[in-house]
Amino acid sequence: MKKLILFDAFGTLFSLSIQLDELDKYTHGKSELLLDRWRSKQLTQTWLLQTMNRYQDFGAVSAQTLDQVMRELGFTDQAIRDLLLPIYHHPNMFNDVIQGLGKLKSLDVQLFILSNGTPSMLSAGIQKSRLNELLDGFISVDEIKSYKPAPAVYKYALSKLGYLKKDVLFVSSNQWDVAGAYFTGLPSVWLNRDAILFDDFGHQPIAEIKSLLELKDYLK
């Protein structure tokens, strides 16, 4: 049976980086502060909704949390929303993705995305980045209405694709995601492009890589 590699999407395959010059026009030079607070609030909101069993898809969460952060920072120009909300449907791709996934395709593996993003976000990102020739498919948490890092999400992916834990490798740049997969019993690899320290979750990933180009060599 082919080995299955599950990838997180945003931050792992897809970059959400944007040109700050245009955004700075509407944030008075506080674009980085806005983006940092928005990302933090997005994650917090998904985890709170998960705890309360009150699922909303990631598109709704992103819009609500951006509006809240804008109110907190006193920003009222709707051009900010027009610039930021579409990036999840039109993400850029990290430089190592095409070559890294291409190297993996020479092995006997299946490549899937497992993401908190909505199906429309993932479909659009894959199409824009032309990853459809490299990926075998994707799974959105919309299918189970539960956010990572809940164990049910990782277990759902295994069940849907018909794999045992021992035949799966999970790869993410998000530490909490790596930890969630690990505590579900999935071997997990941390993609650490920024050379930072791994938080103390009571375990370490089975491998730490700086680029997806290293993953094939690790598998071999």
N, C-alpha and C positions, 0 to 999 in steps of 0.2 A: 504493500500500500504506500502511495506517495506520502511524504511528510507534508504537513500543513504549516505554513507560516502565516500568522495573523499580524497585521500591522495596524497600529493606530493611524489615523488620518492627519488631523490638524496638529501641526507642530512636529510631526514625524515624517510624513510624505509631503504634505502641503504646508507652505509657509504663508502666514497671514501678514507678512510685512507689507507696509505701504509707504508711499512717498509722504514724508511728514510736511513738506513745504506747503502743500495746498491745505492740509488740515490745520496747520499753524495759523492760517488766515482767520479761522473761525474760533480757535482756542487760545488766541493771544500767546502763542508760544508754549502752551501747556499740553501739547499733543501726547507726549510720552506719559504724562501723569494721567490723562484721560484713558489712554489705552491700557495702562497698568491696572487702574481701578476697575475698568470694564471687565478685563479678563478675570481678575480676582472675584468680582461679583458674579460673573457668569458661573464660575466653578462652584462658588458658595451656594448659589441659587439651585443648581442641579443637585447638589448634595442634600440641601434642605428639602427640596421637593421629593427626592428619593426617600429620605427618612420619614416624611409625612405621607408617602404613598399618593402623591398628588402630581402625577406626571404631566408635564407640558413639553412639547417638542423644542429642540434646541433653537429653532428659528424664533419662536415666541419668547423663550428665555433671553436670547440675545437682544431682541428689541426692547423688552421690558427693562433689562438691566442697563442698557445704554441710556434709555430715557432717565432712569434713576440717577445714574452717574452724572449725566448732563445737568439735572436739577441740582445735585449736590455741589457741582462746580460752578453753577450759575451760567451755563451755556444754553442759549435759546435758539441759535440758528439751526434750522432743520437741514441745512447743507451738511452738517456733521453726520446725521443719520444717512443721508444720501451717499456719502462717501464710505461709511463704515459697514453698514449692514450688507451691502452686496458682496463684500470680500469673501464671505463663506461660500458663495456660488461662483466666484471667480478668483480662486486662490492661485498664488504662484507656487512653484514647485522647487524644492531644494535641489541644489546642483548635483547631488550624488544619487538622486532617485532613479533616473533612467538607467544609468550604467549599473547601479547597484542591483536593481531588480532584473536587469538584463543578464547579469552574471548568474543570478539565482535560477533563471529559467533554464540554464544548461544542466541543472540538477533535477532529480526526480522529485519535484515539490509542487504543491499548489500554493498560490499566493492570494490571500484575501485581506480585505480591510474589515476591521471591527471598530466601529466609531459611534460616538455620541451624536454625530451629525445626522441630519435628516437625509432621507433617500434622495431628495432633489439636490441637496448640497453635494452629496457624494457623486451622484451621476454627473452633475455639472463640472465638478473638479476633475473627475476622471476623463471626461470628454475634452476639457480644455487642455489638460496635460498630456493627452493621448496615451493614457496608461491602460486603456482597454485591451491593448495587445499584450500587455505584460501581466495584468491582474486576471485572476479567474473569477472574481466577483467581489461583492461587499455585503456586509451585514450592518444594518443600522439598528440602534437601540429602539427605534420606533416600533420595530417588530415585536418587542417584548414589553415596551413601555416601562423601561427601567434603565437607569443610567449606570455606566461604569463609574466607580469600581465595585459595584454590587456583584457578588459572586454569581448571581443568577444570569448576568449578561454573558460572562465567559462560558458558563455551563450551557447556555442556550446555543452559543456558536458551535460548541462541540457536538451537541445533539443534532443541530440542523445539518451540519456537514458530515456527520457520521464518523467522528474521530475520537480516539482515546487520548487522554492527556499526554501519554508518553510519546505520541506521534506528532505533537504540536509544539511549535515555538512561537512565543508572543514577543513582539518587538514594539517598543514605544519610547518616545523621548520624554514622556511625562512620568515622573517618579511615582506618583500615586497610582497611575495606571499599571506600571510594572509591579507595584506592590499588590494591587488588586488581583492581577493574574497569578502572581506567585501564591497568594494565600488561597486561591482556588485550586491550586495544584498544577498550574501550567508553568513549565520552564519559561523564564522570562529574561529577555535581553534589554538592557538599557542603552538607548542611543543617546550618547552624551556629547553632542556637538560643541557645547559651550565649555567643556572641561570644568564642571563644577562638582561639588561633593554630593554624594547620595545621602538623602535624609535617613535618619535612623528609624526604620519601620520594623526593626527586629529581624531583618534578613538582608541579604545582599543579592542582587540579580546574579544569574549563573554566568553572565558575561557582560562586559561593558565595552561598547565600541564607539569610536568617534565619527564613523562614517558608515553608511550602508555598504560601501565598497568592501568593508572588512567582514561582512556577514557570511559570504560564501566561504572564505577561508576558515571561519570558525566552524561552519557546518562540516567541512571536510575533515 
